[in-house]
Amino acid sequence: MAEEKKNILDDFKVVQGEDKKFGKVFKLAIIGTGGIAGAYANEINKMDDVHVVALSDLVDGKAEKFAQKYGWTNVKFYPSHKELIDAEKELDGVIVATYNRTHAECCIYALNAGLNVICEKPMSVTLEEAVKMRKAEKKSGKVLTIGFQPRMDPNMKKIKEICDSGVLGKIYYIQTGGGRRRGIPVNVDRTSFIQDSTAGIGTMGDIGCYSLDMVLKAIGYPKPLTVTGYVSDYFGKDPSYVTYQQNGHPEWADMFSVEDFAAGFIRLEGGIILDFRISWAMNLDTSGDTIIMGTKGSLRIPSTECWNGSVGGPMKIYSEVAGSQVCTEIPLLPPLKEGNFNAKIRAFLKATQEGGKAPVPTDEIIINQAIIDGIIKSSKLGKEVKIEIPEV
Ligand SMILES: NC(=O)c1ccc[n+]([C@@H]2O[C@H](COP(=O)([O-])OP(=O)(O)OC[C@H]3O[C@@H](n4cnc5c(N)ncnc54)[C@H](O)[C@@H]3O)[C@@H](O)[C@H]2O)c1
């Protein structure tokens, strides 16, 4: 067991304080100074080798207030990603922390200018945008990584190790997803998550993409073939929804223009079925555990808010040993000392120096995006659709 742990943590030297400091100060810029940019700022303020030199936000004065809040004095401000990228010539990388609708244009502009990019999840809104981002990335030869910080968690890595070990045999069925009972992310400071013009996609882009990443990464991101999808908005469109009432904003129901629930039945290459559901609001405590079923064993991952970074408790493998049906508990591994968010930034910085594959590469995440895109399309058409991802 001790040996096992050591191997897992070895992969995370980059965040265990053992990473080389590269002998330089990284100059970064942040595009979009809303909620998630604050999470970056908190972590960057713990790093003595990172300096944020430029900020931009479409909202007048927002970037300036942001800099003040995080105690950054030596920063330049720009009204949008374009002015920032056109003006800043010495950047080691940019953080695209805008709402989903502008991920593609910001990333493509930055890559075309020869910059390394860490883009917040979801990669984009549509598959078409994701393809354009991949093309720009390929042409630039720069790093484009997508901000899925739970990937850094040792327990999440364990899921992949279990699948790779062969102990489950042939994997043929996966159920994943989950969500919240009442959890539409809207408040007086932020309505960007609930509007089509800013978010483009709802619960799938916010939390569903994490559940998909958890299981698809574990099985090597096989190609999706077809999807039957369903989306609804019963809670989001209801003016009496609890959060709207508590905040005194029933009109948020009129602004609500994305999905608050989604389900998909996806056929993957290799004869694997993926059964997925995710909700921002439902009349249920949980829509179930994540299960990965195989011919030799099945893995149960307790119902988890995997978007918060780890699994929901000890995982179990159900199998048969010498004719007896047994259940093996997988002990939880300790979380990373510096946290997953810190780790994802360090992994990005490392990639900008060492090149090679991005820590959360777009050839995987484009599949995640294609499934979300397929669910939306299938739901609109009311029938199964083929998923075709153009070669880049
Ligand atoms: N990794 C995580 O844990 C995590 C958590 C929350 C949100 N997110 C993701 O982060 C992204 C942003 O979420 P948020 O909560 O910060 O949203 P937000 O609405 O609070 O902030 C986004 C900001 O981007 C700005 N913006 C948009 N387009 C721009 C452009 N072209 N140039 C400059 N500024 C621009 C907006 O004006 C806004 O201030 C979303 O895609 C979301 O899915 C990730």
The ligand as a Gaussian input file, in Angstrom:
#p B3LYP/6-31G(d) Opt

LIG

0 1
 N      -12.685000      25.274000     -12.383000
 C      -13.655000      25.592000     -11.547000
 O      -13.726000      25.108000     -10.426000
 C      -14.673000      26.591000     -11.969000
 C      -15.567000      27.105000     -11.020000
 C      -16.471000      28.088000     -11.434000
 C      -16.496000      28.500000     -12.759000
 N      -15.643000      27.947000     -13.659000
 C      -15.672000      28.348000     -15.072000
 O      -15.065000      29.623000     -15.168000
 C      -15.696000      30.396000     -16.182000
 C      -16.064000      31.764000     -15.596000
 O      -16.935000      31.610000     -14.509000
 P      -17.123000      32.801000     -13.476000
 O      -17.904000      32.264000     -12.355000
 O      -15.819000      33.435000     -13.188000
 O      -18.032000      33.803000     -14.374000
 P      -18.212000      35.355000     -14.188000
 O      -19.388000      35.739000     -14.988000
 O      -18.172000      35.669000     -12.718000
 O      -16.883000      36.001000     -14.828000
 C      -16.592000      35.992000     -16.180000
 C      -16.001000      37.344000     -16.541000
 O      -15.451000      37.281000     -17.855000
 C      -15.623000      38.549000     -18.454000
 N      -15.478000      38.411000     -19.912000
 C      -16.247000      37.711000     -20.778000
 N      -15.761000      37.796000     -22.022000
 C      -14.640000      38.545000     -21.960000
 C      -13.692000      38.991000     -22.917000
 N      -13.819000      38.679000     -24.227000
 N      -12.658000      39.751000     -22.495000
 C      -12.533000      40.082000     -21.188000
 N      -13.403000      39.708000     -20.246000
 C      -14.439000      38.937000     -20.612000
 C      -17.009000      38.979000     -18.001000
 O      -17.213000      40.364000     -18.124000
 C      -17.019000      38.487000     -16.550000
 O      -16.620000      39.495000     -15.645000
 C      -16.894000      29.590000     -16.666000
 O      -16.582000      29.009000     -17.912000
 C      -17.083000      28.504000     -15.607000
 O      -17.575000      27.287000     -16.135000
 C      -14.736000      27.013000     -13.281000

